[in-house]
Amino acid sequence: MNNCGISRWEDPKDINARLNKLVSEPIWEVNDDYYENEILKYFDEKCKTSKAIFDEAKNYIPGGVQHNLAFNVPFPLAFSKADGAYLYDEDGNQYIDFLQAGGPTILGSNYAPVRDKVMELLQTCGPVTGLLHEAELLIAKEINKHMPNVEMFRMLGSGTESAMAALRIARIATGNKRVIKIGGAYHGWSDQLVYGLKVPGSRALLESHGITSGAYKRTDEVRANDLDMLEKMLKKNKHRGGTAAVIVEPVGPESGSRPVAYEYNKGVRALCDKYGALMIFDEVVTGFRVALSGAQGYFDIVPDLTIFGKIVAGGYPGAGGVGGKTEYVQLMAAGLATGKHRAYVGGTLAANPMSALAGYTAIQEIARTNACEIAGRAGDRLTDGLQMLLDKYGLPFACYNQGSIVHLECTGAMHFDFSSMNFLKSATGLLKNKDMMYARKDSMERMGAAYMANGLVTLAGSRLYTSMADTDEVIDEALNRFENVFKHVVRTEKCMPGK
């Protein structure tokens, strides 16, 4: 496959075996002396400007940051410059950027050819007119060129909006009511999908605060990589209003944090066809990252609808959209449609000229430069190097990758699974293990702080996105920095089995 970033697909049974071993042991983390006298000292002495900005921001912003990704222990750093593989904070400290804005900048941060096109547009049209612009057509055609299953495309402002629109379309198209998601998956923060986040089986018990139960009463969750459980839910729903859609992250929930077998998506496709539900691929992270044709190209799947976000605007704001088969996507056509059922979809700034042109240019550049394959090779090199270091220091951490999406699980904080068709059983298991889960989450953040103090920006200390800018030299330097952390990791008495 041309421009594919995944060179290997590991059996999830092998990955889960390593993760099971990880959570069966007490926590391994950097020792107290190193953390208190080196890591915290770095933040106190080298990041004073960031600390001052954050301290003042807490007076005006809830939590001190405007986005969840920005919060890090012991305090979030303020960054002022992005360039390829690197970020620079307000104090001038340099970091290797393995966050890449949460995944969208596979070309590297602040990629010049995209920036130049955006600057040219701003000099003439400006970022938004509220009216039609040719770039809307250009990006829709470019997506269809590389993802033929996306026959039509409606650009929106975010992945959350896109998921909302896709579910409306599915209910209109099928006449059914219920939606099945995979436990632990994230599909934005709309009321009906803030359900079963992060930990399978958690349903509405962890994150659904401020949401009335009626908002998610027609949302179901099933265990990842479990086709039998999915079919049981589809059968059950036949008597409860039918299933409108099954929505999946194709590499597994939380960008592959819960990996699935290579054939899993084909099994989901077959069950959707059998029970009359639409199959929705959430390609917010995977689209134009794991392959130019997306995960649907890699897995050879034809989803009914595809959700886009992040990368579809090349790292610029206004990143989202819904694409798919014409018969479904045209159900959210703009304008009045008297007497016809249409999914109401809005967004004054959706598909603004800046975002549409940035996305169109970025996708063209991804194709021209073979960015998916280059970033995927960097992911392989990083993963293999990390595994060598883990073996060298005898650490039980689990490391694996899906191309340029690299997972480094140091505590297994998100590996717990309480999926069950029985609500009481799920709730009991969750509450019983809640303290252990939070202790492991705290340790994961501690490890993230250690990485940051060594010039490594990660996503919550457990996920890393590589980009085309990550040369062999960048990856090798990153591995040296990871080794500086790993040599200080020790086995603790925290979360001792049986205690």
N, C-alpha and C positions, 0 to 999 in steps of 0.2 A: 504494500500500500504506500503510495506516495505521501510524503510529509506526515508520517506517523511517528509519534513520540514514544510508543510503547514497544519495547523489544522483547519483553518477557511478561508472562502472567503467572504469578505464583499461586499455587493451590491454597485457598483460604483455610483449609484444614491445617496446613503446616504453619501458617501465620497465627491462627487461633491457638494452636498448641503452645507456641512461644508466649503468646499473651496470657494464656491460662497459667503457665508456669510463673510468669511475671507477677500476677496478682495473688498467686499462692504463697509468695514470699513476702517478707517484710519490705518496707520501702528502702530503696537504694537512692541516695542523693549526695550532693556535695556536703562535706563535713562542716560542722559548725564554725571551726576556726577559719577555714577558707571563706565561708560565706560571710561571716561577720567582719573579718579583718581584711579581706581582699575585695569581695563583691560589693558589699555595702559601702566600703571605703571608696570604690570607683565611682559609684553614684553620688556620694556626698562631695567628693573632691573634683571630679571631672565633669559633672553634669549640673552645675549650679544654676545655669540659666534655665534649663528645663525645669528644675525644681521650683524656681521662682515663678515661671509661667504657670505651672500646674497649681501651685499654692493659690495664686490669684484666681485662676480659672474656677477653682472649687466654689468661689463666691458667686459665680455667674452661670456656671454650667453644672447640671446635676452629675455628680460623680467626677467632675473635673475634665471630662472628655466628651466629645460629640459622637463618638463611635466606639462600639465595644472592642474592636480590634486594637484600638489605641491604648487601652489600659494594660499596663504591665507592672509587675512588682519589682522594686518597692514603690516606684512612681513612674508614670509614663514619660518618655522622652519626647521632646519637641524637635521635629526634623525640619530642616530648612532647605535641603538640597538633595535631589535625586539624580543619579547619573549611571545608567546601565546596570551594573551589578552592585552599585554602592549607594548608600545613604549617608548623609552627614547631619548631625544634630546641631542645635543652636550654639553649642560650645565648640564646634569644629571637629568633633570626634567622628571618625570614619567607621562604617559598618558594612559588612557584606549583607546584601538584602535578599533574604530567603522568604520574605513575606510577599514581595512583589504585589503590594496593595490588596492582598487576599487572593491573588491568582491571575488578574487580568493582563498584566504586562509581560507577556511571554517574550516580547521583543527586547525586554530590558526597560528599566525605568526611564521616563522622559525621553523616549526614542525620537531622535531628531527628525527623520522624514515625516512622521505623523505630526510632530510639533510644528514643523514648517508649514504644512498644509493648513493646520488650524490657525496659525498666525496670519497667513494670507487671507483666510476667510474672515477673520476678525477685522481686518483692515477694510473690508468691503461690505459684507453683509451683516457682520456682528454675530453674536452667538445664537440669537433667536429672533424670529419674526412672527411666530404664531400661524404662519401660512405655509403652503407647500414649497419645498425646496428640492432641487434635483437630487441632492445627496440621499434623500429618502428612497428614491428609486434605485440609485447606485448601490446602496448597501443591501437592499432586498435582492437585487439581481446577483450581487457578489456572493451572498449567503447561499442562494439557490444553486449557483455554479458549483460550489463545493459540497453542498448538502442537498442533493436532488429531492430528498424526501420533504424538504421545506419548500413546498411549491409556492406558498405565499407567506409573507412575513409582516407583522405589525409591530413596530418599534414602540416600546414603552419606557418608563423612567427607571425601573428597577426590577430585580428578580422577584421581589415580593409581589409587585403589581402583576407581573407576568404569570405567576402561579395563580393568583386570584382570577385573572382573565381565563386561564386555561380550564379551571374548574367550572366556571360559568358556561364556557363553550361545551364542555363534556356533558353537563346536565341538560343543556338544550338539545344537543345532538342525540343523546340516548334516551332522554325522558326519565332517566334514573336519578336517584338522590344521593347515594352514599359515595364516599371517596375512601380508598385504601392507600395508606402510605406505609413505608417501611420504617419500623421502629428505630429511633435514633437519627433519622434523616432531618435535614434542615431545608425547608422550602420557603423561607421568608417568615415574616412575623405577623401575617394576617391571623385574625381570631381563629379561623377554622383549622389552621395548620400549626399553631403553637400547641402542639399535642404530640406527646411521645418524642420530645426533643432530647438529643444527646444520649439518653439511656433508654433502650428499648424496654417497653413495659411500664414506663413512667406515666404514660397517658397524660392526664391533666394534673399530675401530682407535683411536678417540679417547677414548671415555667408558666403555667396558664393563669397567673394572677391577674385580676382585673378583667377577666373574660367570663361572661356568663356561660353556663354549661350548655345552653341552647346553641351557642355558636359553633361548638364542635361535636354536637351530639350525633352528627352523621359522618363523622370522621373515625376511621378504624385504623389500627396499626397491627402489623404482623412482623414476625422476626425476619431479619435479613437472611437471604440464601436458603429460605425454607419454603419451597413451592407447595408442600403439603399443607402447611398452615395457611398459605395464601388461598389455596383452593377451598379449604374449609370455610374461610371467611367469605369468599365469593358465593358459596352455596348458602351460607347463613343469610347473606344479604338478599338473596332472591325473595325472601319472605319479609324483608324490611325496607322495601323501596327500591331495591336493585342497586348495582354498583355502576356509577357513572364513569369512574376512572380509577386506574391504579397508577400512582405517580412514583417514579423511582429516580434515584441518583444512580446512573448506570455502572459506576465503579464501586458502588456500595455507599451506605449512609455516611454523612460527614466527609465527603470527598474521598471515600475509600477507607476511612478509619475502621469501618466494619466491612472488610472485603467480601466479594461474592465470587462464585465460580464463573469461569468464562462463559459457560452455557446457560447461566441463570437467566439472563435477560431474554433469551429465546424461549425459555420456559414461561416467563411472565407474559411474553407476547402471545403464546399459544393459549394460555388461560384467559387472557383478555378477549381473544377471539371467541373462545368457547362460551364465555358468560356475557358477551355483549357489552364489555366495558372498553373505553378508550385507554390506550397506553400512552402515558405522558412521560417523556424523557426530560429530566431536569439537567440541562447542559450548561447551567450557569458557570460552573467551574471547568467542565470538560470540553465545552465547545471551543474549537480552535486552539486547544491546549494539548489534549492527548492525541489529537490528529486534526488535520485540516478539515476532514470530513466529520469531525466530532467523534464521540463515543459510539454513535449510531453507525458510523462508517467502520470503526474498529471492530465492533461486535456483529456487524452485518445485520442490523435490525432496522425495520421500518416502523418508527413510532407514529402514532396518529397526530400527536402534538409535541412540539419541542419548546422548552422554556429556555430563554437566553438571559444573560446578565453579564456584569463585569466586563469580560473581554470584548463583547459586541460593540463597545464604544472605544476600544483600544486603550482603556484605562482612564478615559475622560468621564465626567459625570453624565447622567442620563443613560445608564446602561441597562437595557432590558428589552424584552420582546417575546412574542409568541409566534411560532411558525408551524407549518405542517401541511396536511392535506387540504386542498382548496375547499372541499365541501365543509370542512370544520372551521378553518380560519376565516372564511368569509362570513361566518356568523357574528363577527364583531366589526363588520364594515361600518365606516363612518357615515354620518348623515341620517336623516329620518327614514324609517322603513315602516310605514303605517300598516298595521295588521300583521306584521311579521315578527317572529320571536328573534331578537338579537341580544347578544351579550353587550351590556352597556360598559364601555371602556373609555376612560378619559385620560387627561394629562396634558395640560396646556403646553408644557415644555417637553413633552415626549417627542422623540424624533426631531429635536431641534437641529438646525444646520450644523452646528459645531459637533455634536455627538455623532450624528449620522455620517458626516464626512470623516471624522476621526476613526470611526469603526470601519468604514469602507477602505480607508487608506491602510489601517492596521492589518486588515485581512489580506489585502493585496500584498503587503510587505511580508506577512507570515508565509504566504505562498511563494513569493519571490526568493526569500532567504532560506526556506526550508527550516523555519524556526522551531516547529514542533519536534522534528527529529534531533536538532542540535540541543534543544533544551532537555529532551528525553535522554540523550547520551550523558548530559551533565548530571541528570538525576540518577542514572545508573552508576556513574563514577562516584558520586557522593554516597549513595547507598552502600556500594561495595566497600568504599573506604571506611565508612562508619562501622560496618560490620567487622572489618579487620581490627578496628580500635576496640570494639566491644569484646572481641575474642581476646585481644592482647591484655585487657585489664580485667577479664573475667566478669563482665557485667551482664546481667540478665535482660537488659533492654531489648525490645523488639524493633527491628528496622527492616523496612521493605518499601517498595515504590511501585507506582503505576506511571512509568515514564517520568515526567517532570513533577509529579506529585509524590513527595517523599515523606514517609512517616517514621518518626523516631519516638517510640513509646517508652518513656522512662519509668512510668508508674502504673500504667494501665488504668488510669482514672476513668476512662470512658468504655472500658471493656465489659462492664457488668451488663447482664441481660436478664430481664425479668418478664419477658414476653410470655403471655399465657392467654388462652381464651377466657380465663377466669379472672375477673377484676380483683377479687379479694386475694387470690394467690399472688398476683402481680404486686399489689399494694403492700402485702405483708413482706415479700422479699425485698422490695425497695426500701421500706422503712427499717428493716433489720440491718441493711447494709449501708444506710445513708451516711453514717459517721465515717465509715471506712472510705467511701467514695470521696467525701469532702477532704479527708486527710490526704488522699492521693492527689486530689486536685491541687491542694496547697503545695504539695511537694513538686508537682509539675510546674507550678508558677515559680517556685524557688529555682528549679533547673533552668527555666526560661530566663530568669534574672542573671544566672551564671553565664548563659550563652551571650546575653546582651552585653554584659560587662567585658566579654572577650571579643566584642565586635561582630556578633552574629545576631541578626534580626530574624526571629522565627514567628510562627503563628502559635501562640500559647505554649511555646516550648515543646511542641509535639508534632508540628507539621512544617514542611519546608517546600517552597515552590522554586524550582530552578527556571532560568530563562536563557535565551540565546546569548546573553551577555556573559554567562558563566563559562569562561574558558577553562581549560585544564588547570591553568595557573591559579585561577580564582578558587576552583574546587580544592586544589591541593593546599592553598593557604587556609581555606575554611577548615579542612581536616586538621591542620596544625592547631587551629584555635579550639576545635572540639576536643582534641587531645589534652589541651591545657585544662579543660573542665573535667574530663573523664578521670584523669590521674588523681583527682581529689574526691571522687565518689566512693562512699563507704556504705556498708550494710548497716542499717539502723535497727532499733527495737520498735519502730513505729509499725502499726498494723501487723503485728506478729500473728501468724495463723493460730486460730484457737483462742485468741484473746479478745 
